[in-house]
């Protein structure tokens, strides 16, 4: 979020919190905040804290309010509520949801951009990016491979064969194809699709967990 999305007073309030925490290493008390801004009532402090939490600048837990690092906020989505057993529990801020929520090992991943309609695996017709891990591929995992100009997702067998988890393609040997990396998901105009952890170990069609940002 940019400064333009905060009023001058809200921005000054936020900067005071940041400077106080940087200098004193502790959160200011309500009295300190009220005295600094010459508020007549602690309700004004509460209202400002709630407003900043709602905009994603602060988060709140059982210990009170906390600053959210500006770098952590980039490219993330604020979590506003929890639905637990059918009951809605709303809160000013429950943290943020980002790509690292889906992929905790994001530093081990890389993306391959897909262009053109030909040579795509079934189910990836609208995919714009293929998400791959550049770590060693264990037996039983699904990997992305290029074979004779065709991109496909295949499961690595112990004998080196690469088989189609859906059974539509003939098996090939790993020495015949260019291995791109372990498949972890793909992204397109409708969101990010992450491979379910157990999908690579099943003989059934690959199951995908879908998270849409549309």
C-alpha positions as CSV (number, residue, x, y, z in Angstrom):
1,X,0.0,0.0,0.0
2,X,1.2,3.5,-0.8
3,X,1.2,6.5,1.4
4,X,-1.6,8.0,-0.8
5,X,-4.0,5.4,0.7
6,X,-3.5,6.8,4.1
7,X,-4.6,10.3,5.3
8,X,-1.9,12.6,6.5
9,X,-3.0,11.9,10.1
10,X,-3.0,8.2,9.7
11,X,0.4,8.2,8.1
12,X,1.8,10.4,10.9
13,X,0.3,7.9,13.4
14,X,1.9,5.0,11.7
15,X,5.3,6.7,11.5
16,X,5.1,7.5,15.2
17,X,4.6,3.8,15.9
18,X,7.5,2.8,13.7
19,X,9.9,5.3,15.1
20,X,8.9,4.4,18.7
21,X,9.4,0.7,18.1
22,X,12.7,1.3,16.3
23,X,14.1,3.5,19.1
24,X,12.6,1.9,22.2
25,X,12.2,-1.7,21.0
26,X,8.8,-1.8,22.6
27,X,5.3,-0.9,21.7
28,X,4.1,2.5,23.0
29,X,1.4,2.6,25.6
30,X,-2.0,4.1,25.0
31,X,-1.1,7.0,27.3
32,X,2.1,7.7,25.4
33,X,0.3,7.7,22.0
34,X,-2.5,9.9,23.4
35,X,-0.1,12.3,24.9
36,X,2.0,12.5,21.7
37,X,-1.0,13.4,19.5
38,X,-2.9,15.3,22.3
39,X,-5.9,13.0,22.1
40,X,-8.5,13.7,24.7
41,X,-9.7,10.1,24.8
42,X,-8.0,6.7,24.4
43,X,-10.8,5.8,22.0
44,X,-9.0,7.9,19.4
45,X,-5.9,5.6,19.8
46,X,-8.1,2.5,19.4
47,X,-9.8,3.9,16.3
48,X,-6.4,4.6,14.6
49,X,-5.0,1.2,15.5
50,X,-8.1,-0.5,14.1
51,X,-8.0,1.5,10.9
52,X,-4.3,0.7,10.3
53,X,-4.9,-3.0,11.0
54,X,-7.8,-3.0,8.5
55,X,-5.6,-1.5,5.8
56,X,-2.9,-4.1,6.4
57,X,-0.3,-2.0,8.2
58,X,-0.8,-3.7,11.6
59,X,-1.8,-7.1,12.8
60,X,-3.4,-8.0,16.0
61,X,-3.1,-11.1,18.2
62,X,-3.6,-11.9,21.9
63,X,-0.5,-9.8,22.7
64,X,-1.9,-6.7,21.1
65,X,-0.9,-4.9,17.9
66,X,2.2,-5.4,15.8
67,X,3.8,-3.7,12.9
68,X,3.8,-5.6,9.6
69,X,7.0,-5.4,7.7
70,X,6.6,-3.4,4.5
71,X,8.5,-6.0,2.5
72,X,6.4,-8.8,3.8
73,X,3.3,-6.9,2.8
74,X,4.3,-6.7,-0.9
75,X,2.4,-9.1,-3.1
76,X,0.4,-10.5,-0.2
77,X,-3.4,-10.5,0.6
78,X,-4.7,-9.6,4.0
79,X,-6.6,-12.3,5.8
80,X,-9.8,-10.8,7.3
81,X,-11.7,-13.7,8.8
82,X,-11.8,-17.4,9.6
83,X,-14.7,-19.8,8.9
84,X,-14.4,-22.6,11.5
85,X,-17.0,-25.4,11.4
86,X,-19.4,-23.1,9.5
87,X,-19.0,-20.2,11.9
88,X,-17.6,-16.8,10.7
89,X,-15.0,-15.2,12.9
90,X,-14.0,-11.8,11.7
91,X,-11.0,-9.8,12.9
92,X,-9.3,-6.6,11.8
93,X,-6.2,-8.5,10.7
94,X,-5.2,-12.2,10.8
95,X,-1.9,-11.8,9.0
96,X,-1.3,-12.0,5.3
97,X,-1.6,-14.7,2.6
98,X,1.2,-14.8,0.0
99,X,2.9,-17.1,-2.4
100,X,5.0,-18.5,0.5
101,X,1.8,-19.7,2.1
102,X,1.2,-22.0,-0.8
103,X,4.9,-22.8,-1.3
104,X,7.0,-22.7,1.9
105,X,10.0,-23.8,0.0
106,X,9.6,-20.9,-2.5
107,X,13.4,-20.3,-2.7
108,X,13.8,-23.7,-4.3
109,X,11.3,-23.0,-7.0
110,X,11.6,-21.4,-10.4
111,X,9.0,-20.7,-13.1
112,X,9.0,-21.5,-16.8
113,X,6.8,-19.2,-19.0
114,X,4.6,-21.1,-21.5
115,X,3.7,-19.5,-24.9
116,X,1.9,-21.0,-27.8
117,X,-1.0,-23.4,-27.9
118,X,0.9,-26.5,-29.1
119,X,2.9,-29.0,-27.1
120,X,1.1,-28.5,-23.8
121,X,0.1,-31.1,-21.3
122,X,-3.6,-31.8,-20.9
123,X,-5.1,-29.5,-18.3
124,X,-2.5,-26.8,-18.8
125,X,-4.1,-25.2,-21.9
126,X,-4.5,-21.9,-20.1
127,X,-1.4,-22.0,-18.0
128,X,1.0,-19.1,-18.4
129,X,3.7,-20.3,-16.0
130,X,4.9,-23.7,-14.9
131,X,6.1,-23.8,-11.4
132,X,9.0,-26.2,-10.8
133,X,11.4,-27.2,-8.1
134,X,15.1,-27.4,-9.0
135,X,15.9,-30.0,-6.3
136,X,16.7,-33.7,-6.8
137,X,13.6,-35.6,-8.0
138,X,12.7,-38.6,-5.8
139,X,11.2,-41.7,-7.3
140,X,7.4,-41.4,-7.5
141,X,7.4,-37.6,-7.9
142,X,5.8,-35.9,-11.0
143,X,8.2,-33.9,-13.1
144,X,8.0,-31.7,-16.2
145,X,9.8,-33.1,-19.2
146,X,10.4,-32.1,-22.8
147,X,10.3,-34.9,-25.4
148,X,10.3,-34.3,-29.1
149,X,9.0,-30.8,-28.8
150,X,6.1,-31.8,-26.4
151,X,5.9,-30.7,-22.8
152,X,4.4,-33.3,-20.5
153,X,4.1,-34.1,-16.8
154,X,5.3,-37.6,-15.9
155,X,6.0,-39.7,-12.8
156,X,9.5,-41.0,-12.3
157,X,9.7,-44.7,-11.7
158,X,12.5,-46.6,-10.0
159,X,13.7,-48.1,-13.3
160,X,14.1,-44.7,-14.9
161,X,10.8,-44.8,-16.8
162,X,8.7,-41.6,-17.1
163,X,5.1,-42.5,-17.1
164,X,2.0,-40.4,-17.6
165,X,0.0,-40.4,-14.3
166,X,-3.2,-40.2,-16.3
167,X,-2.2,-43.1,-18.6
168,X,-2.7,-41.2,-21.8
169,X,0.9,-41.2,-23.0
170,X,3.3,-44.0,-23.7
171,X,6.1,-44.3,-21.1
172,X,9.6,-43.1,-22.1
173,X,13.0,-43.4,-20.4
174,X,14.5,-40.4,-18.5
175,X,17.5,-40.6,-20.8
176,X,15.2,-39.7,-23.8
177,X,13.8,-36.5,-22.4
178,X,15.0,-33.2,-21.0
179,X,14.0,-33.0,-17.4
180,X,12.8,-29.5,-16.5
181,X,12.3,-30.0,-12.8
182,X,9.8,-31.4,-10.2
183,X,6.3,-30.2,-10.9
184,X,4.7,-28.2,-8.0
185,X,2.0,-26.3,-9.8
186,X,1.2,-23.8,-12.5
187,X,-0.3,-20.3,-12.8
188,X,-2.7,-18.7,-15.2
189,X,-5.4,-16.1,-15.6
190,X,-7.6,-17.9,-13.1
191,X,-5.1,-18.2,-10.3
192,X,-2.4,-20.5,-8.9
193,X,-2.9,-24.3,-8.9
194,X,-0.7,-26.2,-6.5
195,X,-0.2,-30.0,-6.8
196,X,-1.6,-31.8,-3.8
197,X,1.3,-33.4,-1.8
198,X,0.0,-36.9,-2.3
199,X,-0.8,-36.6,-6.1
200,X,2.6,-37.8,-7.2
201,X,2.2,-41.0,-5.3
202,X,-1.2,-42.0,-6.7
203,X,-2.0,-44.0,-9.8
204,X,-5.1,-41.9,-10.3
205,X,-5.4,-38.5,-12.1
206,X,-3.4,-35.8,-10.4
207,X,-5.3,-33.9,-7.8
208,X,-4.8,-30.1,-7.7
209,X,-5.5,-27.7,-4.9
210,X,-6.8,-24.5,-6.4
211,X,-6.3,-21.0,-5.1
212,X,-7.8,-18.2,-7.2
213,X,-6.7,-14.6,-7.0
214,X,-9.3,-13.4,-9.4
